[in-house]
Amino acid sequence: MISAFGGSLVDLRASCEERAEVWCRLNDLLSLQLTARSLCDLESIATGVFSPLSRFMGQASYQRVLQEMRLEDGSLFPFPVILTVEELGSIRLDQEIALRSPTNNVVGWMRVEEIFERNPQAEARQVWGSDLEGLPCAGGIGSSAGYCLSGPILAVDLPRSAAFPELQQTPAEVRQLLLRMGNTNVIAFHATGSIRHSDEEMTTSAVRDAKATLLIHPVVSECERGDVDHYVRLRSYKALADKNPAATVLSLLPTAQPVSGPRKMVWQSIISRNYGANHLLAVAEAADDEAACTMGIRALELQRAHAQELGVQVIETHRDSRRLYRNGNGRAAASDRTASSSVLRSDERERHLSFGGLLELPNTREISAVPVALRMPKRKTGFCVWFTGLPGAGKSSVGEALRAMLMEQGREVTLLDGDVVRTHLSKGLGFSQSDRDTNILRIGFVASEVVKHQGAVICAAVSPYRSTRNQVRTMMRKGSFIEVFVDTPIGICELRDVKGHYAKARAGELRGFTGVDDPYEAPADPEITIGTSDCVPADNARLIVKYLFDKGFLSESAGMFQ
């Protein structure tokens, strides 16, 4: 079997003796609560998923990874893995800190040896191939620079999810399974979407042609649930794996979010090798988006340029035609069942599910029996309508009108008004950029929970910063966040200002007021733009209801759009 990348697997999990020694003083140390992403990164470092990385990156590695895709010691590594904090507070160099999960349980120990400033704009440009504002969820960069911490770490009590615990295996455990299967060739398949007829065919063809074992690596996260519920997707992966258990291993990746960008396949190759794979199945979708196609080609070319160093060969497949290519060169035999297969493009699948259709899966009794839950039509799924605009633009008025119309349609609706939220959920926050971001992210979190449980939620908040709104978008599954820009001229907003805030801001009595001495960043590409200068709230609400119907979130009601 191929060795781990860098020669050996990193293992930073505390032994019984180490755990007992550290545990007795952890509760007396300064605590740092990790984000969900940082917790996943801690687990991936500690269990060897990110080998040869053995700590959150220091400044030298961070800078070199951004510029050269190399760690400080020269090892190939495509993405920055950093532990960030917005404010240092009482954190100091050479200080021991307790690392806690988002639920405040102690998960690890760290001694702070480096503190340095983060450069999110450079990360976006150099690593993810995008401006910060246009960065997808995969980036996980956030809106503020903040600080990075680095130093020795020890994982003392890594949490295990209650969902599919048998699939949560470390690289060492997966390697043992693969060794028992006795096959030196292992093909890794990083599965991110719902499986289809073509997935069964292309994996079967690849395994047969390479005489290999298949390692299915589902990448499932809260932010990238995509077209169907992640539990349903995992059950379908299990059914696919159970079809050929003697030559298939299914193991969840402990990653917070699927990665994207030109360095994606280099990243996947390193992770796959650490789990014991020497081949990577690269799936090229039939993409309507030319930019996505170009990014996929760049990712493949970059992997090939480093293939010898990575020790992982790519098997490229094309899901639209099921053509199979070996390492991008000679053509291998395609499945003779291809002609009878039916595969839905992403836009067709979306439309199919919108009106209660059943997504087609591999044509076997075992697998096609899995997706009963896919029958939930899109008109019963959750969504968020997010109003943004200057103070006094009319967000709340249109939101109230929209809420009434949606309830007439039979939808239960939650309305989160910015002013109301500040008196309850965000009581005590001020109006600095940091406090504004915190307020919006709190509203976004609550909204995402409503959407996750198939509810409809309307949010009306100034939300002045574009990057923070984009962060909220990434909290929800693709297509469920509908940004509505209330484009009302500031002069009209001032005329409506019964509280006198604009006048006080103009007089210098009120500092940091959006639109006067604090900027408002208009959305670059909102789903809907409305004006409130020459129409009543109900007119705008009808436009939004029409949009929701066109997207499949609502059933048509007679007379609603007349």
C-alpha positions in Angstrom: 0.0 0.0 0.0 1.2 3.5 -0.8 2.6 5.4 2.2 1.0 8.5 3.7 1.9 11.8 2.1 5.2 12.9 3.6 6.1 9.4 4.7 4.0 8.7 7.8 0.6 9.5 9.3 0.5 12.3 11.9 -1.2 11.2 15.1 -1.7 13.9 17.7 -4.4 12.2 19.8 -3.5 12.1 23.4 -2.6 8.7 25.0 -4.3 7.8 28.2 -1.3 9.0 30.2 -1.1 12.3 28.2 -4.9 12.9 28.6 -4.7 12.3 32.3 -1.8 14.7 32.6 -3.3 17.5 30.6 -6.9 17.1 31.7 -6.3 18.0 35.3 -5.3 21.6 34.3 -7.4 22.2 31.2 -10.3 23.7 33.1 -7.9 26.3 34.7 -6.6 27.5 31.3 -7.9 30.2 29.1 -10.5 28.7 26.7 -10.9 29.3 23.0 -14.2 28.1 21.5 -13.6 26.7 18.0 -15.9 27.2 15.0 -17.3 24.1 13.4 -14.7 24.5 10.6 -11.8 24.8 13.1 -13.0 21.7 15.0 -13.0 19.7 11.8 -9.5 21.0 11.0 -8.3 20.0 14.5 -9.6 16.5 13.9 -8.1 16.3 10.5 -4.7 17.4 11.7 -4.8 15.2 14.8 -5.8 12.0 13.0 -3.5 12.4 10.0 -6.0 13.4 7.3 -3.8 16.5 6.6 -0.4 14.7 6.9 2.3 16.0 6.9 0.7 19.0 8.6 1.2 18.7 12.4 -0.3 21.9 13.7 -2.3 24.9 12.6 0.0 26.7 10.2 2.5 29.3 11.4 3.2 32.5 9.5 6.0 31.1 7.3 3.9 28.1 6.1 0.8 30.3 5.7 2.6 32.8 3.5 4.4 30.1 1.5 1.2 28.1 0.9 -0.6 31.2 -0.4 2.3 32.0 -2.8 3.9 28.7 -3.7 1.5 25.9 -2.5 4.3 24.7 -0.1 4.7 24.4 3.7 7.7 26.0 5.4 9.7 22.7 5.0 8.9 22.6 1.3 6.2 19.9 1.4 3.4 20.4 -1.2 0.3 21.6 0.5 -2.4 23.6 -1.4 -4.7 25.2 1.2 -4.1 27.3 4.4 -5.2 25.5 7.5 -5.3 28.1 10.2 -6.8 28.8 13.6 -8.2 32.3 13.6 -9.7 34.7 16.2 -11.2 38.1 15.6 -9.7 39.6 18.7 -6.8 38.4 20.8 -8.3 39.4 24.1 -6.0 38.0 26.8 -4.2 35.5 24.4 -0.5 35.9 24.7 2.6 34.1 23.3 3.8 31.0 25.1 0.4 30.7 26.7 -1.4 27.3 27.1 -5.0 27.4 26.1 -7.9 24.9 26.2 -9.6 24.3 22.8 -13.4 23.9 23.1 -16.0 22.7 20.7 -18.9 25.0 19.5 -20.9 23.3 22.3 -18.2 24.3 24.8 -16.8 20.8 25.5 -13.0 20.5 25.9 -11.5 18.9 22.8 -7.8 19.8 22.8 -4.8 21.7 24.2 -2.5 24.2 22.5 0.5 26.3 23.4 0.6 29.5 21.5 4.0 30.0 19.8 3.0 32.3 17.0 0.4 35.1 16.6 0.2 36.8 13.2 -2.3 38.8 11.1 -4.5 37.0 8.5 -4.8 38.2 4.9 -8.2 37.0 3.6 -8.0 39.0 0.4 -4.7 37.3 -0.5 -6.3 33.9 0.4 -9.2 34.6 -1.9 -7.1 35.6 -4.9 -4.2 33.3 -4.6 -5.8 30.1 -3.3 -9.4 30.1 -4.2 -9.1 32.0 -7.5 -11.8 34.6 -6.6 -12.4 38.0 -5.1 -13.5 37.8 -1.5 -17.0 39.0 -2.2 -17.5 36.2 -4.8 -16.0 33.5 -2.7 -18.2 30.3 -2.4 -18.9 28.5 0.8 -15.9 26.3 0.2 -13.5 29.1 1.0 -14.7 29.5 4.6 -12.7 32.7 4.8 -15.2 35.1 6.5 -15.4 38.8 6.4 -12.7 40.0 8.8 -9.0 39.7 8.8 -8.3 38.8 12.5 -5.4 36.9 13.9 -3.9 33.4 13.4 -2.6 31.3 16.2 -0.1 28.5 15.9 1.8 26.1 18.2 1.9 22.5 19.4 -1.6 20.9 19.8 -3.0 17.8 21.4 -6.4 16.4 20.8 -7.8 15.1 24.1 -11.4 14.3 23.4 -12.5 14.6 19.8 -16.3 14.5 19.4 -18.1 11.9 17.3 -21.3 12.7 15.5 -24.3 10.7 16.3 -25.1 10.3 12.6 -23.5 7.2 11.0 -20.8 6.6 13.6 -19.6 3.5 11.8 -18.5 5.7 8.9 -16.3 8.0 11.0 -13.0 6.2 10.5 -9.5 7.6 10.8 -7.0 7.2 8.0 -5.2 4.5 10.0 -8.4 2.6 10.5 -9.3 2.8 6.8 -5.8 1.7 5.8 -6.3 -1.4 8.0 -9.5 -2.2 6.2 -7.9 -1.8 2.8 -4.9 -4.0 3.8 -7.3 -6.8 4.7 -8.9 -6.5 1.3 -5.5 -7.3 -0.2 -5.6 -4.9 -3.2 -2.7 -2.5 -3.8 -4.7 -0.3 -6.1 -7.3 1.9 -4.4 -9.5 4.5 -6.2 -10.8 7.4 -4.1 -14.1 9.0 -5.1 -14.9 12.3 -3.3 -18.7 12.3 -3.5 -20.4 15.6 -2.9 -23.8 15.3 -4.6 -26.6 12.8 -4.9 -25.7 9.6 -6.7 -27.1 8.9 -10.1 -27.1 6.1 -12.7 -23.8 7.3 -14.0 -22.1 7.2 -10.6 -22.7 3.4 -10.3 -21.5 2.9 -13.9 -18.4 5.1 -13.7 -17.2 3.7 -10.4 -17.8 0.1 -11.5 -15.9 0.7 -14.8 -13.0 2.4 -13.0 -12.7 -0.4 -10.4 -12.9 -3.1 -13.0 -10.4 -1.5 -15.4 -7.8 -0.7 -12.7 -8.5 -3.9 -10.7 -8.9 -1.8 -7.7 -10.7 -1.3 -4.4 -13.1 1.7 -4.3 -12.9 4.2 -1.4 -16.0 6.4 -1.3 -15.3 9.6 0.5 -18.6 11.5 1.0 -18.1 15.2 1.7 -21.2 16.3 3.4 -21.6 19.6 5.3 -24.2 21.9 6.7 -23.4 24.6 4.1 -23.2 22.3 1.1 -26.2 20.1 1.4 -27.2 20.8 -2.2 -30.1 19.1 -3.8 -31.2 16.6 -1.3 -31.0 15.9 2.5 -27.5 14.7 3.5 -28.9 11.7 5.5 -30.6 10.5 2.3 -27.4 11.0 0.4 -25.4 9.0 2.9 -28.0 6.2 2.9 -27.6 6.0 -0.9 -23.8 5.9 -0.6 -24.2 3.0 1.8 -26.4 1.2 -0.6 -23.9 1.7 -3.4 -21.1 0.4 -1.1 -23.1 -2.6 0.1 -23.6 -3.7 -3.5 -19.9 -4.7 -3.6 -18.7 -4.9 0.0 -15.6 -7.0 -0.8 -14.2 -4.2 -3.0 -15.6 -1.0 -1.4 -14.9 1.1 1.7 -17.1 4.0 2.7 -15.6 6.6 5.0 -16.8 10.1 5.9 -14.3 12.9 5.5 -14.1 15.1 8.7 -14.0 18.3 6.6 -16.2 21.2 7.3 -16.9 22.1 3.7 -16.0 20.8 0.2 -13.2 22.7 -1.3 -13.3 24.5 -4.6 -10.9 26.4 -6.8 -7.9 25.5 -8.9 -6.1 23.7 -6.1 -9.0 21.3 -5.4 -7.6 18.1 -6.9 -4.1 18.6 -5.3 -5.9 18.8 -2.0 -8.1 15.7 -2.7 -5.0 13.8 -3.8 -3.1 14.4 -0.6 -6.2 13.4 1.5 -6.8 10.3 -0.6 -3.2 9.2 -0.3 -3.3 9.6 3.5 -6.3 7.2 3.5 -4.4 4.7 1.3 -5.5 5.5 -2.2 -3.2 5.8 -5.2 -5.8 6.8 -7.7 -8.4 9.7 -7.7 -11.6 9.6 -9.6 -12.2 13.1 -11.0 -15.7 13.7 -12.2 -16.4 16.4 -14.8 -20.0 17.6 -14.9 -21.8 18.8 -17.9 -21.7 22.4 -16.7 -23.8 25.3 -18.0 -21.4 27.6 -16.2 -18.3 28.2 -18.4 -16.3 29.6 -15.4 -17.0 26.3 -13.5 -15.8 24.3 -16.5 -12.6 26.4 -16.8 -11.9 26.0 -13.0 -12.3 22.3 -13.3 -9.8 22.1 -16.2 -7.3 24.3 -14.2 -7.7 22.0 -11.2 -7.0 18.9 -13.3 -3.9 20.5 -15.0 -2.5 21.5 -11.6 -2.8 18.0 -10.2 -1.2 16.5 -13.3 1.7 19.0 -13.0 2.4 17.6 -9.4 1.2 14.0 -10.0 4.7 12.4 -9.5 5.2 14.2 -6.2 1.7 13.4 -5.1 2.0 9.8 -6.0 -1.7 9.8 -7.0 -2.9 9.3 -10.6 -6.2 10.8 -11.8 -8.9 8.8 -13.6 -11.0 11.4 -15.3 -14.7 10.7 -16.1 -17.4 12.7 -17.7 -20.7 12.3 -16.0 -22.7 13.7 -18.9 -21.6 11.0 -21.4 -20.0 8.5 -19.0 -16.8 8.5 -21.2 -13.9 7.2 -19.2 -10.3 8.3 -19.6 -7.3 6.9 -17.9 -5.0 9.6 -16.6 -6.2 12.0 -19.3 -4.6 10.0 -22.1 -5.9 6.8 -23.8 -9.6 6.1 -23.8 -10.8 3.2 -21.7 -13.9 1.1 -22.5 -17.2 2.7 -21.5 -20.0 0.8 -20.0 -22.1 -1.0 -22.6 -25.2 -0.1 -20.4 -24.6 3.6 -20.9 -27.1 4.1 -23.7 -30.0 2.9 -21.5 -29.1 5.2 -18.6 -30.9 8.4 -17.8 -29.0 11.2 -16.1 -30.6 14.6 -15.2 -28.5 17.7 -15.6 -28.4 19.9 -12.5 -31.0 22.3 -13.9 -33.3 19.4 -14.9 -32.9 17.8 -11.5 -33.8 21.1 -9.8 -36.9 21.5 -11.9 -37.8 17.8 -11.5 -37.7 18.0 -7.7 -39.5 21.4 -7.6 -42.7 19.8 -8.7 -42.5 16.6 -6.6 -40.5 14.4 -8.9 -38.3 11.5 -7.8 -34.6 11.8 -8.6 -33.4 8.8 -10.5 -30.6 6.7 -8.9 -28.6 3.7 -10.0 -30.8 1.1 -11.7 -30.6 -1.6 -9.0 -33.2 -2.7 -6.6 -31.0 -2.1 -3.6 -30.0 1.5 -4.5 -33.2 2.7 -6.1 -35.1 1.8 -2.9 -33.2 4.4 -0.9 -34.4 7.8 -1.9 -38.0 7.7 -0.7 -37.4 11.0 1.1 -36.6 12.7 -2.2 -40.3 12.8 -2.9 -40.7 15.9 -0.9 -41.4 18.6 -3.5 -39.5 21.8 -3.4 -42.7 23.7 -2.6 -42.5 22.2 0.8 -38.8 23.0 1.4 -37.5 25.9 3.4 -36.3 29.2 2.0 -35.1 32.6 3.3 -36.1 36.0 1.8 -33.4 38.5 2.9 -34.3 42.2 2.6 -31.3 44.5 2.5 -31.2 48.3 2.0 -30.6 51.7 3.6 -32.4 52.6 6.9 -35.9 53.7 5.9 -35.8 52.0 2.5 -39.0 50.1 3.2 -37.7 46.6 4.1 -40.0 45.9 7.0 -43.1 47.2 5.2 -42.5 44.9 2.2 -41.6 42.1 4.6 -44.9 42.4 6.5 -46.9 42.4 3.2 -44.9 39.4 2.0 -45.5 37.5 5.2 -49.3 38.0 4.9 -49.3 36.7 1.3 -47.2 33.7 2.1 -49.5 32.7 5.0 -52.4 33.1 2.6 -50.5 30.5 0.5 -50.5 28.1 3.5 -46.8 28.6 4.5 -45.9 29.1 8.1 -43.6 32.1 8.1 -41.1 33.5 10.6 -40.3 37.3 10.3 -37.0 38.5 11.8 -37.0 42.3 11.8 -33.7 44.0 12.4 -35.0 46.4 15.0 -36.8 43.7 16.9 -33.9 41.4 16.9 -31.6 44.1 18.4 -33.9 44.4 21.4 -33.8 40.6 22.1 -31.3 38.4 20.3 -28.6 41.1 19.9 -29.3 43.2 23.0 -26.1 44.9 24.1 -24.4 45.1 20.7 -23.3 48.4 19.4 -22.9 49.7 15.9 -19.2 49.1 15.2 -18.5 47.0 12.1 -17.7 44.0 14.4 -21.0 44.3 16.3 -22.9 44.9 13.1 -21.4 41.7 11.6 -22.2 39.8 14.8 -25.8 41.0 14.7 -26.3 39.9 11.1 -24.6 36.5 11.6 -26.9 35.9 14.6 -30.0 36.6 12.4 -28.5 34.5 9.7 -28.0 31.6 12.1 -31.5 31.6 13.3 -32.8 31.9 9.7 -30.7 29.0 8.6 -32.1 26.8 11.3 -35.7 27.7 10.2 -34.7 26.9 6.6 -33.0 23.6 7.6 -36.3 22.4 9.1 -38.3 23.3 5.9 -39.6 26.6 7.2 -40.0 30.0 5.4 -38.3 33.0 7.0 -38.2 36.6 6.1 -35.3 38.8 7.3 -35.4 42.6 7.2 -32.2 44.1 8.2 -29.9 46.9 6.9 -27.1 44.4 6.7 -24.7 47.0 5.2 -21.7 44.8 4.4 -21.7 42.6 1.3 -19.2 40.0 2.6 -21.3 39.4 5.8 -24.4 38.9 3.7 -22.5 36.4 1.6 -21.5 34.6 4.8 -25.2 34.3 5.7 -25.9 32.9 2.2 -23.4 30.1 2.7 -25.2 29.1 5.9 -28.1 27.8 3.8 -28.3 25.2 1.1 -27.8 26.3 -2.4 -30.8 28.2 -3.9 -32.7 28.7 -0.6 -31.3 32.2 0.1 -33.1 34.9 -1.8 -31.5 38.3 -1.5 -33.9 41.2 -2.1 -32.2 44.6 -2.6 -34.6 47.4 -1.6 -33.1 50.1 -3.8 -34.6 53.3 -2.4 -32.7 56.6 -2.9 -31.3 58.0 0.3 -33.3 61.2 -0.2 -36.5 59.2 0.0 -35.2 57.3 3.1 -34.5 60.6 4.8 -38.0 61.9 4.2 -39.5 58.8 5.8 -37.2 59.0 8.8 -39.7 59.5 11.6 -37.1 58.7 14.3 -34.8 61.6 13.1 -31.7 59.4 12.8 -30.6 60.8 9.4 -30.9 64.4 10.7 -28.9 63.5 13.9 -26.2 61.8 11.8 -26.0 64.8 9.4 -25.6 67.1 12.5 -22.9 64.9 13.9 -25.0 63.8 16.9 -25.1 60.2 15.8 -21.9 58.4 14.7 -21.5 55.4 12.4 -25.0 55.7 10.8 -25.3 53.7 7.6 -25.6 55.9 4.5 -24.2 59.0 6.2 -20.8 58.3 7.8 -20.8 54.5 7.5 -20.9 52.8 4.1 -23.7 50.7 2.6 -22.5 48.1 0.1 -25.2 47.3 -2.4 -25.5 43.7 -3.5 -23.5 42.8 -6.6 -26.0 40.2 -7.9 -29.2 40.0 -5.8 -32.0 37.6 -6.8 -34.5 40.5 -6.8 -34.2 44.3 -6.8 -37.2 46.4 -5.9 -37.9 50.1 -5.5 -40.4 51.6 -3.0 -40.5 55.2 -4.3 -43.5 54.8 -6.6 -45.3 51.7 -5.5 -47.0 50.2 -2.4 -45.5 47.3 -0.3 -48.1 44.9 -1.6 -46.9 45.4 -5.2 -43.4 44.5 -4.4 -44.5 41.6 -2.3 -46.4 40.2 -5.3 -43.2 40.3 -7.4 -41.4 38.3 -4.7 -44.3 35.8 -4.5 -44.1 35.4 -8.3 -40.4 34.7 -8.1 -41.0 32.1 -5.4 -43.6 30.4 -7.5 -41.3 30.4 -10.6 -38.6 28.8 -8.5 -40.9 26.1 -7.2 -41.2 27.2 -3.6 -44.9 27.9 -3.9 -48.0 26.5 -5.6 -49.9 28.9 -7.8 -52.9 30.5 -6.3 -55.7 31.8 -8.6 -55.6 35.6 -8.9 -52.3 36.0 -6.9 -50.3 37.3 -9.9 -53.1 39.3 -11.7 
